[in-house]
């Protein structure tokens, strides 16, 4: 039976994803009010999304899962790059560089990372302490001398513990978190604390992206691991708080939560086009209001069935050949 509470939570999260991207594009992180809102969103929304993704992890048909995510990632990685090249003019003179393989384009890091999390979780679950190992990897990746932004390697490992905790303890946490005494009070206070931290602390917002090493963030290793640990702890508390507060949400969050894929993949195109075609030179408060309105409209439109079908049609161009190749390999292996 489908868990509607999870659907509701996913609906809230995908709205926060879209809203956060509008706020980034239209206003940015330099305005104090917007920094508080964006910080509060980024502390929670992707860690929670990844936690829920981990809840649905199963140790079967790993290759098919990898092909599925690859079939979504590859065509849209190319389409985003072409749209970017169109607006910067490099499409017409063929001077743009195909660096897309090294850097998943903007929102697509999540799809790229899903492939990595699927493999890493499959391997780490065979160890005695998979969650502990994932936490160690999350802290140690910041010590890497290489650019953690390339191949989304930083994000893969920094957010790995959320996926791992979701895969192992997710359903139990979802079941028992609601039974805690004063759960709603705890949730409200926690989210207020997270927002306050985002508003008053002088941190680089790149910490919330998980995409850079400690050297790139200009801190020493021990300071970097401490900061990353605190951020991860606040994110965990934020995830639990969100689960508590979404339990009484109803429609339209349920229907939105059941159609998160087309909204996630396609909203980037909408934001890029609007940001280039329209002028948003208003006050911060007005731009925040516009961002809320646009986020609502974007989610309402992209959850329509036609966009889900569009995603399926585009992904099948990659999915079908790879699946046929896998079936051919299996038949030869059977011989």
C-alpha positions in Angstrom: 0.0 0.0 0.0 1.3 3.4 -1.0 2.4 5.6 1.9 0.7 9.0 1.4 2.8 10.6 4.1 5.9 10.0 2.0 4.1 11.3 -1.1 3.1 14.5 0.8 6.7 15.0 2.0 8.1 14.5 -1.5 5.6 17.1 -2.7 6.7 19.6 -0.2 10.3 18.9 -1.0 10.0 19.2 -4.7 8.3 22.6 -4.2 11.2 23.7 -2.0 13.6 22.5 -4.7 11.9 24.6 -7.4 11.4 27.6 -5.0 15.1 27.5 -4.0 16.2 27.6 -7.6 14.0 30.5 -8.4 15.2 32.4 -5.4 18.8 31.7 -6.4 18.3 32.8 -10.0 16.2 35.9 -9.3 17.9 37.2 -6.1 21.0 35.2 -5.1 22.6 34.6 -1.8 23.9 38.1 -1.1 20.6 39.5 0.2 20.2 38.8 4.0 16.5 37.9 3.8 17.0 35.6 0.9 20.0 34.0 2.5 17.9 33.1 5.5 15.2 31.5 3.3 17.6 29.8 1.0 19.8 28.5 3.9 16.7 27.1 5.6 15.7 25.3 2.4 19.2 24.0 1.5 19.9 22.6 5.0 16.9 20.3 4.6 15.5 19.8 1.2 18.1 17.7 -0.7 19.2 15.7 2.4 15.5 14.8 3.0 15.0 13.9 -0.7 18.0 11.7 -0.7 16.9 10.1 2.6 13.6 9.2 1.0 15.3 7.9 -2.1 17.4 5.6 0.1 14.2 4.3 1.6 13.2 2.8 -1.7 16.6 1.2 -2.3 16.5 -2.6 -3.0 19.3 -4.9 -3.6 17.8 -6.4 -6.8 18.3 -5.6 -10.5 21.1 -3.1 -9.8 22.2 -3.0 -13.4 18.7 -2.1 -14.5 18.5 0.7 -12.0 21.8 2.1 -13.2 20.5 2.0 -16.8 17.3 3.7 -15.7 19.2 6.6 -14.1 21.6 6.8 -17.0 18.7 7.0 -19.5 17.4 10.0 -17.7 20.8 11.6 -17.1 22.4 11.4 -20.6 19.7 13.0 -22.8 18.9 15.8 -20.4 22.6 16.5 -19.8 22.9 17.1 -23.5 19.7 19.1 -23.8 20.7 21.4 -20.9 24.1 22.0 -22.5 22.5 22.9 -25.8 20.1 25.3 -24.1 23.0 26.9 -22.3 25.0 27.1 -25.6 22.0 28.7 -27.3 21.8 31.6 -24.8 25.5 32.3 -24.6 25.9 32.2 -28.4 28.3 29.3 -28.6 25.7 27.1 -30.3 25.9 29.0 -33.5 29.7 29.1 -34.0 30.3 25.6 -32.5 32.8 27.1 -30.0 31.2 25.5 -26.9 33.1 22.8 -25.1 31.5 19.5 -24.2 32.6 19.4 -20.5 29.2 17.9 -19.6 30.8 14.5 -18.8 33.0 16.0 -16.1 30.3 18.2 -14.6 26.7 17.1 -14.4 24.6 20.1 -15.4 23.0 22.0 -12.5 20.0 19.9 -11.3 21.2 16.7 -12.9 23.8 16.0 -10.2 21.1 14.2 -8.3 20.5 11.7 -11.2 24.2 11.2 -11.6 24.6 10.7 -7.9 21.8 8.2 -7.8 23.9 5.9 -9.9 26.8 6.2 -7.5 24.7 5.9 -4.3 23.1 2.7 -5.8 26.5 1.1 -6.2 28.0 2.3 -3.0 25.0 1.3 -0.9 24.9 -2.1 -2.5 28.6 -2.6 -1.6 28.5 -0.9 1.9 25.5 -2.9 3.0 27.7 -6.0 2.8 29.9 -4.6 5.6 29.2 -4.7 9.3 28.8 -0.9 9.7 27.5 0.7 6.5 26.2 3.9 8.0 29.5 4.5 9.9 31.5 3.9 6.8 29.3 6.3 4.8 29.8 9.0 7.5 33.6 8.5 7.4 33.6 8.8 3.6 31.5 11.9 3.8 34.0 13.6 6.1 37.1 12.3 4.3 36.1 13.4 0.8 36.7 17.0 1.9 40.3 16.1 2.4 40.7 15.1 -1.2 43.2 17.3 -3.2 41.2 17.0 -6.4 38.3 19.3 -7.4 35.3 17.8 -5.6 33.0 19.6 -8.0 34.0 17.4 -11.0 31.8 14.3 -11.5 29.8 15.6 -8.5 32.3 13.5 -6.4 31.9 15.8 -3.4 28.1 15.6 -3.4 28.1 11.9 -4.0 30.0 11.2 -0.7 28.8 14.1 1.4 25.1 13.1 0.9 25.8 9.4 0.9 25.0 9.0 4.7 21.5 10.3 4.1 20.9 7.8 1.4 22.4 5.0 3.6 20.4 5.9 6.7 17.2 6.0 4.6 18.0 2.6 3.1 18.6 0.9 6.4 16.6 2.8 9.0 14.3 5.0 6.9 11.0 3.2 7.3 11.5 2.6 11.0 12.3 6.3 11.5 9.2 7.3 9.5 7.1 5.0 11.6 8.3 6.0 15.0 9.1 9.7 14.6 5.4 10.6 14.8 5.1 8.9 18.2 7.6 11.1 20.0 6.2 13.4 22.7 6.1 17.1 21.8 7.2 16.2 18.2 5.6 19.2 16.6 7.1 21.6 19.1 10.5 20.0 18.5 10.0 20.3 14.8 9.1 24.0 14.8 11.9 24.9 17.2 14.4 22.9 15.1 13.5 24.6 11.8 13.6 28.0 13.5 17.1 27.2 14.8 18.2 26.1 11.3 16.8 29.3 9.7 18.5 31.4 12.4 21.9 29.7 11.7 21.4 30.3 8.0 20.6 34.0 8.7 23.3 35.0 11.2 26.3 32.7 10.6 28.9 33.9 8.2 29.4 30.7 6.3 29.9 30.0 2.6 26.7 28.7 1.1 28.9 26.2 -0.8 29.0 24.1 2.4 25.3 23.3 1.9 26.0 22.2 -1.7 28.5 19.6 -0.5 30.4 20.1 -3.8 33.8 21.5 -2.6 36.8 20.2 -0.7 38.0 21.8 2.5 40.9 23.3 0.6 38.4 24.8 -1.9 36.4 26.2 1.1 39.6 27.7 2.6 39.6 25.8 5.9 42.0 23.3 7.4 41.0 19.6 7.6 39.9 19.4 11.2 37.9 22.6 11.0 36.3 21.4 7.7 35.3 18.1 9.2 33.8 19.8 12.3 31.8 22.3 10.2 30.6 19.5 7.9 29.6 17.4 10.9 27.5 20.2 12.4 25.8 20.9 9.0 25.0 17.2 8.7 23.6 17.0 12.2 21.4 20.1 11.6 20.2 18.5 8.3 19.2 15.3 10.1 17.3 17.2 12.7 15.6 19.2 9.9 14.6 16.0 8.1 13.0 14.6 11.2 11.2 17.9 11.7 9.9 18.0 8.2 8.5 14.5 8.5 6.6 15.6 11.7 5.2 18.7 10.1 4.0 17.1 6.9 1.9 14.4 8.5 -1.2 16.5 8.4 -0.7 17.9 4.9 -3.3 16.8 2.3 -3.9 17.6 -1.4 -2.4 19.0 -3.5 0.8 17.8 -2.0 0.0 14.2 -2.5 -0.5 14.5 -6.3 2.6 16.6 -6.6 4.6 14.1 -4.5 3.6 11.4 -6.9 4.9 13.3 -9.9 8.3 14.6 -8.7 10.4 13.3 -11.5 9.1 15.5 -14.4 9.0 18.5 -12.1 12.6 17.9 -11.0 14.1 17.3 -14.4 12.1 19.9 -16.4 11.9 22.9 -14.0 15.5 23.8 -14.8 14.5 24.5 -18.4 11.6 26.8 -17.3 13.8 28.8 -14.9 16.6 29.2 -17.4 14.2 30.5 -20.1 12.4 32.8 -17.8 15.6 34.2 -16.3 16.8 35.1 -19.8 13.6 36.3 -21.3 12.1 38.4 -18.4 13.5 41.2 -16.3 13.2 40.8 -12.5 14.7 44.1 -11.4 12.4 44.7 -8.4 12.9 44.9 -4.7 14.0 41.7 -2.8 10.6 41.3 -1.2 8.8 41.5 -4.6 11.2 39.1 -6.2 10.6 36.7 -3.3 6.9 36.9 -3.9 7.4 36.4 -7.6 9.6 33.3 -6.9 6.8 31.8 -4.7 4.2 32.4 -7.4 6.4 31.0 -10.2 7.3 28.0 -8.1 3.7 27.2 -7.5 2.8 27.6 -11.2 5.8 25.6 -12.4 4.9 22.7 -10.0 1.3 22.8 -11.1 2.1 22.6 -14.8 5.0 20.2 -14.8 3.1 17.5 -12.8 0.7 17.1 -15.7 0.6 13.7 -17.3 2.0 15.0 -20.6 5.3 15.9 -19.1 5.7 12.5 -17.4 5.1 10.9 -20.8 7.6 13.3 -22.4 10.3 12.2 -19.9 9.5 8.6 -20.6 9.8 9.0 -24.4 13.1 10.9 -24.2 14.6 8.4 -21.7 13.6 5.4 -23.8 16.1 6.4 -26.5 18.8 5.4 -24.1 17.0 2.9 -22.0 15.9 0.4 -24.7 19.4 -0.1 -26.4 21.1 -0.6 -23.0 18.4 -3.1 -21.8 18.6 -5.0 -25.0 22.4 -5.1 -24.6 22.0 -6.4 -21.1 19.5 -9.1 -22.2 21.9 -10.2 -24.9 24.7 -10.4 -22.4 22.5 -12.4 -20.0 21.6 -14.9 -22.8 25.3 -15.4 -23.8 26.1 -15.8 -20.1 23.4 -18.4 -19.8 24.9 -20.4 -22.7 
